[in-house]
Amino acid sequence: MIGKTLAHYEIGDRLGEGGSGVVYRGRDLRLERVVAIKVLADQLRDDELAWARLLREARLASHLNHPHIGAIYDLGEEDERAYIVMEYIEGLPLSDLIPEGGLPLEQVRRYGAQIADALAYAHERGVIHGDLKGSNILVTSEGHIKLLDFGLGRRIPRRGMPEVTSSRLPLAEAGATAGTLPYLAPEVLRGNATSLQSDAWALGVLLYQMATGELPFQGATAFELCVEIMVGTPPRLAQVAEPLQSILRRCLEKDPAARCAQVREVMTALASGVPVAEALAPPPTASVAVTPTTASAQPAKAATPRSRRKWFAAGGAAALVVLLAAVLAWHGVFSHNFPARSPESEVHKAFGTGNPEVKVWVNTRSRTYHCPGTTWYGNTQEGEYMTQKEAQDKGYRPAADRACL
């Protein structure tokens, strides 16, 4: 495909490949801009129902306009090849940035809040991602998240599930379906359609992976992995610090009705740092219910004016907590996009001084700096070289959340 054209799009070098097709860097010859072009796999192109579903979902996703969602520009067919034109984003897949042992907690919170914000925005507009995983998320040099393939996640057909769950093959040989199997919720494995709750489960899997460096459920074969997802417990969950541990427990509930009702709640808890009990609504099972034992032991009492006043006061306090959480969430998420100039003492205190004389690359647009040998050292569109001490004195923050050695 390199060097060829589809409609008025020129195909450039190959960027990557997934279960649904190959992604190329391209150029829009009419608007003279760089784009990303996904040429869909032949098996999807030849499946009329699959193509119709992708077309419908792409139309839904094209209406999403959010700073943490990659935009879809066009979709069509040319020379019997189906393609999708998307926003071109300079960045690295999140899956490639997760080291052994996981990311620092603050970085997990920051990335997680942006991902949850994008998911919540889509959910509120009736769009389900369905294929949330690290390879579908790009991280820019400024540390901003871009969520890709909204509405384009391939659903596993019901007729294909028995083949996966009964397979004794290694995961690498179990076909394209196994590629996203570690992120699938239990109810999806049982054949139910993807939903808001299954997206919340996938978010929990991704947060656990970022925090620990490994997937919460593992198996040598597709069958073993399915069993672990259905009945297993993440082995390192108890080692994750709060409040992230409580968030993970809510996202990874086996019963979808017991998971967080809205992904927006997860975003609030991650971005604001408020206690999880205040940021997340209690699961349905935690609602007040009168059992036969309780009813026989303690008859219900009529509410008195004083008790009603207590309930009104408690409700007012809860409303204030929710309002405060929303304000903090707004500040936590959007202030990250445009960081304020940090005093020298705050930068030193948060990240350490490192080697003061090492030459760093300062991204003057994002007000962060990169260490020698890193991917974005000298490669951002706006920037300059200076010593680490000069960068810190001017309030720049290290992009990797730690000073250069």
C-alpha positions, -999 to 999 in steps of 0.1 A, spaced: 0 0 0 29 24 6 31 50 -22 -5 43 -34 -35 64 -30 -70 57 -17 -94 84 -30 -75 116 -22 -53 101 5 -17 93 -2 -4 63 18 29 68 35 49 46 59 34 19 80 27 28 117 13 -4 131 -10 -34 127 -39 -47 148 -67 -73 146 -89 -51 124 -63 -38 99 -30 -19 92 -24 17 101 -4 40 78 8 76 80 -9 93 51 -15 127 36 -48 143 27 -41 158 -7 -71 181 -6 -65 197 28 -27 192 27 -25 177 62 -10 146 77 -35 119 87 -35 83 99 -52 58 76 -64 24 88 -69 0 59 -93 -27 73 -84 -64 71 -96 -84 42 -118 -106 64 -137 -76 76 -140 -61 41 -155 -93 28 -180 -95 57 -209 -73 47 -225 -73 81 -192 -65 98 -186 -36 74 -221 -23 80 -215 -24 118 -182 -6 115 -197 20 93 -225 26 118 -201 28 148 -177 50 129 -205 75 123 -212 75 161 -176 79 169 -171 108 144 -194 129 166 -171 127 196 -151 158 200 -129 155 231 -92 164 238 -84 128 249 -101 111 219 -85 107 185 -108 122 159 -122 103 129 -122 123 97 -135 100 69 -144 64 60 -148 49 26 -140 22 1 -116 24 -29 -104 -4 -52 -122 -29 -30 -103 -17 1 -122 -3 31 -104 24 50 -108 48 79 -91 82 81 -82 94 115 -63 122 133 -26 117 132 -11 117 166 26 118 175 30 95 205 38 61 218 13 33 227 6 32 265 13 -5 264 49 2 254 54 27 282 44 4 311 77 -9 327 82 -40 348 67 -33 382 43 -6 368 42 32 366 45 56 395 12 60 413 9 97 404 14 88 367 -13 61 369 -37 85 385 -30 112 358 -32 88 328 -62 70 343 -81 102 349 -77 112 313 -87 78 300 -118 77 323 -127 113 312 -127 102 276 -147 71 283 -172 90 304 -176 116 276 -184 89 251 -207 70 274 -227 102 280 -232 104 243 -243 67 238 -210 54 225 -193 23 239 -156 17 232 -157 -21 235 -119 -26 229 -102 -6 256 -65 -17 260 -31 -2 261 -23 -5 224 -54 16 216 -41 45 237 -14 69 226 6 91 250 20 123 235 53 138 244 35 162 267 20 133 287 -15 137 272 -37 107 265 -53 100 231 -79 72 230 -82 56 196 -106 32 179 -138 45 196 -167 25 182 -144 4 161 -136 -23 186 -143 -57 172 -170 -76 190 -167 -113 195 -196 -130 178 -216 -154 199 -208 -183 176 -171 -177 181 -171 -178 219 -173 -216 224 -142 -220 202 -122 -196 223 -134 -209 257 -128 -245 248 -94 -239 232 -63 -255 247 -40 -236 224 -15 -210 237 -29 -175 236 -5 -165 208 -21 -192 186 -57 -186 196 -64 -161 168 -73 -124 167 -100 -129 193 -75 -137 220 -57 -104 214 -82 -85 236 -93 -115 257 -74 -103 289 -96 -71 289 -130 -88 284 -155 -87 313 -171 -119 326 -205 -112 311 -190 -106 276 -173 -140 279 -208 -154 286 -220 -140 253 -236 -108 264 -231 -76 244 -205 -51 254 -219 -23 277 -209 6 299 -201 -18 326 -178 -39 304 -159 -7 295 -156 0 333 -141 -36 337 -116 -30 309 -106 3 325 -100 -16 358 -78 -41 340 -58 -13 324 -54 6 357 -42 -26 373 -17 -32 345 -4 4 348 0 1 386 16 -33 387 32 -39 353 11 -71 347 -24 -81 338 -48 -90 367 -58 -123 351 -35 -146 333 -34 -181 318 -13 -203 295 -43 -209 272 -74 -190 262 -95 -214 283 -74 -210 314 -76 -172 310 -113 -173 307 -116 -193 339 -94 -168 357 -115 -139 345 -147 -157 357 -136 -168 392 -100 -156 398 -87 -127 420 -59 -104 409 -28 -116 428 -13 -82 436 -45 -63 443 -38 -60 480 -4 -44 473 -19 -15 453 -20 17 474 -53 34 482 -74 50 469 -65 31 437 -70 -3 453 -107 5 461 -112 19 426 -98 -14 411 -120 -35 434 -151 -16 422 -141 -18 385 -132 -55 386 -164 -67 403 -176 -99 386 -212 -88 388 -216 -58 364 -244 -44 386 -219 -41 415 -194 -21 395 -192 17 395 -224 30 379 -206 57 359 -170 59 347 -172 96 355 -170 86 392 -137 68 386 -124 100 368 -134 121 398 -117 97 423 -85 96 403 -83 133 394 -93 148 427 -78 124 452 -109 125 474 -116 94 494 -132 67 472 -162 64 496 -170 100 487 -162 99 450 -178 65 441 -215 58 446 -221 27 467 -229 -5 448 -265 -15 446 -259 -43 471 -249 -16 497 -283 1 496 -304 0 527 -327 -31 527 -349 -45 555 -344 -83 558 -370 -105 576 -346 -108 606 -341 -71 609 -378 -64 605 -388 -88 633 -361 -76 656 -366 -39 651 -400 -25 640 -398 5 617 -402 39 634 -420 68 620 -397 97 610 -397 125 635 -391 161 626 -357 159 643 -347 127 623 -359 144 591 -337 174 599 -307 150 603 -315 134 570 -317 169 553 -284 179 569 -267 147 558 -280 152 523 -267 187 522 -233 176 534 -233 149 507 -242 174 480 -213 197 492 -189 167 489 -201 159 454 -198 196 444 -163 198 459 -153 166 441 -165 180 408 -146 212 413 -114 193 422 -119 170 393 -122 199 369 -91 215 383 -71 182 384 -78 172 348 -78 205 329 -50 221 348 -28 192 337 -34 202 301 -21 237 307 3 234 337 10 266 356 45 278 362 58 260 392 81 277 417 116 262 419 110 248 454 79 229 444 97 213 414 126 202 436 104 189 463 82 169 440 108 154 417 143 159 432 171 179 417 190 151 399 222 162 381 220 200 378 244 203 349 229 176 326 215 191 294 178 186 290 154 193 263 126 217 273 92 215 257 83 252 260 47 245 250 39 219 277 64 233 302 80 199 307 116 187 300 130 154 287 162 136 297 190 126 273 183 92 257 145 94 260 122 93 230 113 130 229 147 144 237 151 171 210 121 159 191 92 181 201 81 208 178 87 236 203 117 235 226 152 243 235 182 229 254 193 240 288 208 226 320 184 207 343 190 234 370 180 262 346 149 242 336 139 237 372 146 273 382 123 284 354 95 261 368 97 233 341 87 199 353 103 166 342 80 148 317 88 114 333 80 126 368 116 122 379 147 143 376 175 134 351 205 116 367 
